[in-house]
Amino acid sequence: LDVNSLMKGMSLKPIDVLLRRESEAQVACLAQEVAYLWREVPAPVIAAVHGVCFGGGLQIALGADVRFASPTCKLSVMEAKWGLIPDMSATVTMRELMGIDQAKMLTMTGRVMPAADALEYGLVSELAEDPEEAAVRHACELIAPYATQPRSALADLKLKLLAERHSLFQPHNPVSVSPTNSLSGNITSQDPPALSVSA
């Protein structure tokens, strides 16, 4: 993610914009929302991953509900190479997708994985020669059963599954959270966002 290029001409420093929160009640800063907000979209979010998917790019992909990756794709939690925490939300999404020991190993080493390994770990849902075509096909399959139902049904199902998943992490998380890094700690003490979807 080339943040500096995107922010040319702005008066604020990129880091100030990325760490800004609109209010104290806001759990995530802008940098974290970029990856985590896909969880709050009241519809399935499907990612097509190809080429290299490192660092922030991987964290954005992990926010999707389903991820299709090309067999030649490479993925990595690259932040470890700079001694950083993958705090754009990977500390939340990875523990939902894989065992905590595997998540620790990948975040502590920054290992570059081939797509087949990422599939085995649970970071991708399926391998496809053409991940974009697979994503479109899957989207059509997802919505077909709901063609005669209110549009809110699929959104309600997604939010219910996420709420149930969040509740698994509520009782135990002694991590202390700094104001600039809230998603690397316990966000599960807060209720999942309530979304209103009109039919």
Sine and cosine of phi, psi and omega as CSV:
sin_phi,cos_phi,sin_psi,cos_psi,sin_omega,cos_omega
0.00,0.00,0.89,-0.45,-0.03,-1.00
-1.00,-0.05,0.98,0.22,-0.07,-1.00
-0.89,0.45,-0.64,0.77,-0.04,-1.00
-0.87,0.50,-0.68,0.73,0.01,-1.00
-0.91,0.42,-0.64,0.77,-0.01,-1.00
-0.90,0.43,-0.45,0.89,-0.13,-0.99
-0.96,-0.27,0.23,0.97,0.04,-1.00
-0.85,0.52,0.71,-0.71,0.03,-1.00
1.00,-0.01,-0.14,0.99,0.02,-1.00
-1.00,0.07,0.53,-0.85,-0.06,-1.00
-0.98,0.22,-0.46,0.89,-0.01,-1.00
-1.00,0.10,0.45,-0.89,0.11,-0.99
-0.95,0.32,0.58,-0.81,-0.01,-1.00
-0.80,0.61,-0.66,0.75,-0.05,-1.00
-0.91,0.42,-0.57,0.82,0.01,-1.00
-0.91,0.40,-0.63,0.78,0.02,-1.00
-0.93,0.36,-0.70,0.72,-0.07,-1.00
-0.91,0.41,-0.52,0.85,-0.05,-1.00
-1.00,-0.07,0.00,1.00,-0.07,-1.00
-0.96,0.29,0.61,-0.79,0.13,-0.99
-0.85,-0.52,0.58,-0.82,-0.01,-1.00
-0.95,0.31,-0.49,0.87,0.00,-1.00
-0.42,-0.91,0.22,-0.97,0.05,-1.00
-0.90,0.43,-0.46,0.89,-0.03,-1.00
-0.96,0.26,-0.31,0.95,-0.04,-1.00
-0.95,0.31,0.84,-0.55,-0.06,-1.00
-0.94,0.34,-0.70,0.71,-0.13,-0.99
-0.94,-0.35,0.53,-0.85,0.14,-0.99
-0.99,0.11,0.06,-1.00,-0.06,-1.00
-0.85,0.53,-0.69,0.72,-0.02,-1.00
-0.87,0.50,-0.59,0.81,0.00,-1.00
-0.98,0.19,-0.59,0.81,0.02,-1.00
-0.88,0.47,-0.56,0.83,0.00,-1.00
-0.81,0.59,-0.61,0.80,-0.01,-1.00
-1.00,-0.07,-0.63,0.78,-0.15,-0.99
-0.99,0.10,-0.40,0.92,-0.10,-0.99
-0.88,0.47,-0.37,0.93,0.03,-1.00
-0.88,0.48,-0.45,0.89,0.05,-1.00
-0.92,0.40,-0.44,0.90,-0.10,-1.00
-1.00,-0.08,-0.13,0.99,0.03,-1.00
-0.93,0.37,0.79,-0.61,-0.08,-1.00
-0.98,0.19,0.74,0.67,0.03,-1.00
-0.29,-0.96,0.39,-0.92,0.05,-1.00
-0.88,0.47,0.69,-0.73,0.05,-1.00
-0.92,-0.39,0.84,-0.54,-0.09,-1.00
-0.87,-0.48,0.80,-0.60,-0.03,-1.00
-0.97,-0.24,0.67,-0.75,0.14,-0.99
-0.95,-0.32,0.88,-0.47,-0.13,-0.99
-0.90,-0.44,0.78,-0.62,0.07,-1.00
-0.52,-0.85,0.21,-0.98,-0.04,-1.00
0.95,0.31,-0.79,-0.62,0.06,-1.00
-0.92,-0.38,0.62,-0.79,-0.02,-1.00
-0.73,-0.68,1.00,0.08,-0.11,-0.99
-0.92,-0.40,0.47,-0.88,0.18,-0.98
0.82,0.57,-0.85,-0.52,-0.03,-1.00
-0.87,0.50,-0.57,0.82,0.04,-1.00
-0.88,0.48,-0.67,0.75,0.04,-1.00
-0.91,0.41,-0.65,0.76,-0.02,-1.00
-0.90,0.43,-0.58,0.81,0.08,-1.00
-0.91,0.42,-0.71,0.71,0.01,-1.00
-0.88,0.47,-0.60,0.80,-0.02,-1.00
-0.93,0.38,-0.33,0.94,0.06,-1.00
-0.96,0.27,-0.30,0.95,0.01,-1.00
-0.95,0.31,0.35,-0.93,0.01,-1.00
-0.97,0.24,-0.55,0.83,-0.02,-1.00
-0.64,-0.77,0.61,-0.79,0.00,-1.00
-0.78,-0.63,0.86,-0.52,0.13,-0.99
-0.97,-0.22,0.74,-0.67,-0.02,-1.00
-0.79,-0.62,0.56,-0.83,0.09,-1.00
-0.95,0.31,0.50,-0.87,-0.02,-1.00
-0.87,0.49,-0.39,0.92,-0.02,-1.00
-1.00,-0.05,-0.01,1.00,-0.01,-1.00
-0.91,0.41,0.54,-0.84,0.09,-1.00
-0.84,-0.54,0.66,-0.75,-0.06,-1.00
-0.77,-0.64,0.52,-0.85,0.03,-1.00
-0.32,-0.95,0.61,-0.79,0.20,-0.98
-1.00,0.06,0.99,0.14,-0.23,-0.97
-0.95,0.32,-0.27,0.96,-0.11,-0.99
-0.83,0.56,-0.49,0.87,-0.03,-1.00
-0.85,0.53,-0.49,0.87,-0.03,-1.00
-0.91,0.41,-0.36,0.93,0.02,-1.00
-0.93,-0.37,0.18,0.98,0.00,-1.00
0.94,0.34,0.48,0.88,-0.04,-1.00
-0.97,-0.25,0.38,-0.93,0.13,-0.99
-1.00,0.00,0.71,-0.71,0.05,-1.00
-0.97,0.25,0.96,0.27,-0.20,-0.98
-0.99,-0.13,0.37,0.93,0.14,-0.99
-0.99,0.12,0.10,1.00,0.11,-0.99
0.80,-0.60,-0.07,1.00,-0.02,-1.00
-0.87,0.48,-0.49,0.87,0.01,-1.00
-0.92,0.38,-0.32,0.95,0.09,-1.00
-1.00,-0.07,-0.78,0.62,-0.12,-0.99
-0.94,0.35,-0.59,0.80,-0.03,-1.00
-0.91,0.42,-0.62,0.79,-0.03,-1.00
-0.95,0.30,-0.26,0.97,0.09,-1.00
-1.00,0.09,-0.36,0.93,-0.12,-0.99
-0.98,-0.19,-0.33,0.95,-0.11,-0.99
-0.50,-0.87,0.13,-0.99,0.08,-1.00
-0.91,0.42,0.54,-0.84,-0.06,-1.00
-0.90,0.44,-0.53,0.85,0.02,-1.00
-0.91,0.40,-0.63,0.78,0.04,-1.00
-0.93,0.38,-0.65,0.76,0.02,-1.00
-0.88,0.48,-0.67,0.74,0.03,-1.00
-0.89,0.45,-0.71,0.70,-0.04,-1.00
-0.86,0.51,-0.71,0.70,-0.04,-1.00
-0.94,0.34,-0.62,0.78,0.00,-1.00
-0.97,0.25,-0.50,0.87,-0.03,-1.00
-0.99,0.14,-0.38,0.93,-0.05,-1.00
-0.97,-0.24,-0.43,0.90,-0.09,-1.00
0.92,0.39,0.40,0.91,-0.06,-1.00
-0.86,0.51,0.71,-0.71,0.08,-1.00
-1.00,0.07,0.86,-0.52,-0.07,-1.00
-0.96,-0.28,0.64,-0.76,0.23,-0.97
-0.94,0.33,0.34,-0.94,-0.07,-1.00
-0.85,0.53,-0.58,0.81,-0.01,-1.00
-0.88,0.47,-0.63,0.78,0.05,-1.00
-0.93,0.37,-0.64,0.76,0.01,-1.00
-0.89,0.46,-0.59,0.81,0.06,-1.00
-0.90,0.43,-0.70,0.72,0.00,-1.00
-0.89,0.45,-0.62,0.79,0.02,-1.00
-0.96,0.29,-0.40,0.92,-0.04,-1.00
0.98,-0.18,0.11,0.99,0.01,-1.00
-0.96,0.26,-0.45,0.89,0.11,-0.99
-0.85,-0.53,0.46,-0.89,-0.07,-1.00
-1.00,0.06,-0.58,0.82,-0.08,-1.00
-0.32,-0.95,0.52,-0.85,0.10,-1.00
-1.00,-0.09,0.61,-0.79,0.00,-1.00
-0.50,-0.86,0.70,-0.72,0.03,-1.00
-0.84,0.54,-0.61,0.79,0.07,-1.00
-0.85,-0.52,1.00,-0.01,-0.08,-1.00
-0.89,0.45,-0.50,0.86,0.01,-1.00
-0.93,0.37,-0.68,0.73,0.04,-1.00
-0.90,0.43,-0.64,0.77,0.01,-1.00
-0.90,0.43,-0.62,0.79,0.01,-1.00
-0.90,0.44,-0.69,0.73,0.02,-1.00
-0.90,0.43,-0.70,0.71,0.02,-1.00
-0.86,0.51,-0.71,0.71,-0.02,-1.00
-0.91,0.42,-0.63,0.78,0.03,-1.00
-0.87,0.50,-0.67,0.74,0.02,-1.00
-0.91,0.42,-0.64,0.77,0.03,-1.00
-0.91,0.41,-0.61,0.79,-0.02,-1.00
-0.91,0.41,-0.67,0.74,-0.12,-0.99
-1.00,0.09,-0.31,0.95,-0.06,-1.00
-0.80,0.60,-0.75,0.66,-0.03,-1.00
-0.91,0.42,-0.31,0.95,-0.06,-1.00
-0.98,-0.18,0.16,0.99,-0.07,-1.00
-0.86,0.51,-0.55,0.84,-0.02,-1.00
-0.97,-0.26,0.15,0.99,-0.02,-1.00
-0.96,-0.27,0.29,-0.96,0.10,-1.00
-0.86,0.52,0.60,-0.80,-0.02,-1.00
-0.89,0.46,-0.37,0.93,-0.03,-1.00
-0.96,0.29,-0.27,0.96,-0.08,-1.00
-0.88,0.48,-0.72,0.69,-0.01,-1.00
-0.92,0.39,-0.64,0.77,0.04,-1.00
-0.90,0.44,-0.68,0.73,0.01,-1.00
-0.88,0.48,-0.65,0.76,0.01,-1.00
-0.89,0.46,-0.72,0.70,0.01,-1.00
-0.86,0.51,-0.75,0.66,-0.05,-1.00
-0.92,0.39,-0.56,0.83,0.03,-1.00
-0.91,0.41,-0.70,0.71,0.02,-1.00
-0.88,0.47,-0.66,0.75,0.02,-1.00
-0.92,0.39,-0.64,0.77,0.01,-1.00
-0.90,0.45,-0.65,0.76,0.03,-1.00
-0.90,0.44,-0.65,0.76,-0.02,-1.00
-0.91,0.41,-0.67,0.74,0.03,-1.00
-0.86,0.51,-0.63,0.78,-0.07,-1.00
-0.91,0.42,-0.40,0.92,0.03,-1.00
-0.91,0.42,-0.45,0.89,-0.09,-1.00
-0.99,-0.17,-0.02,1.00,-0.10,-1.00
-0.92,0.38,-0.70,0.71,-0.18,-0.98
-0.91,0.40,-0.46,0.89,-0.14,-0.99
-0.65,-0.76,0.94,-0.35,0.18,-0.98
-0.26,-0.97,1.00,-0.07,-0.07,-1.00
-0.99,0.15,0.14,0.99,-0.07,-1.00
-0.90,0.44,0.72,-0.69,0.07,-1.00
-1.00,0.03,0.67,-0.75,-0.16,-0.99
-0.91,-0.41,0.77,-0.64,0.07,-1.00
-1.00,-0.01,0.40,-0.91,-0.05,-1.00
-0.87,0.49,-0.45,0.89,-0.05,-1.00
-1.00,-0.04,0.08,1.00,-0.14,-0.99
-0.57,-0.82,0.69,0.73,-0.20,-0.98
-0.91,0.41,-0.53,0.85,-0.06,-1.00
-0.97,0.24,-0.14,0.99,0.07,-1.00
-1.00,0.06,-0.03,1.00,0.06,-1.00
-0.91,-0.41,-0.61,-0.79,-0.11,-0.99
-0.99,-0.14,0.98,-0.22,0.08,-1.00
-1.00,-0.06,-0.09,1.00,-0.13,-0.99
-0.98,0.21,-0.13,0.99,0.03,-1.00
-0.96,0.28,-0.21,0.98,0.02,-1.00
-0.97,-0.23,0.56,-0.83,0.02,-1.00
-0.91,0.42,0.57,-0.82,0.10,-1.00
-0.87,0.49,0.48,-0.88,-0.06,-1.00
-0.88,0.48,0.68,-0.74,0.05,-1.00
-1.00,0.03,0.83,-0.55,-0.02,-1.00
-0.92,-0.39,0.70,-0.71,0.05,-1.00
-0.98,-0.21,0.84,-0.54,-0.03,-1.00
-0.86,-0.51,0.83,-0.56,0.01,-1.00
-1.00,0.02,0.59,-0.81,-0.02,-1.00
-0.98,0.19,0.00,0.00,0.00,0.00
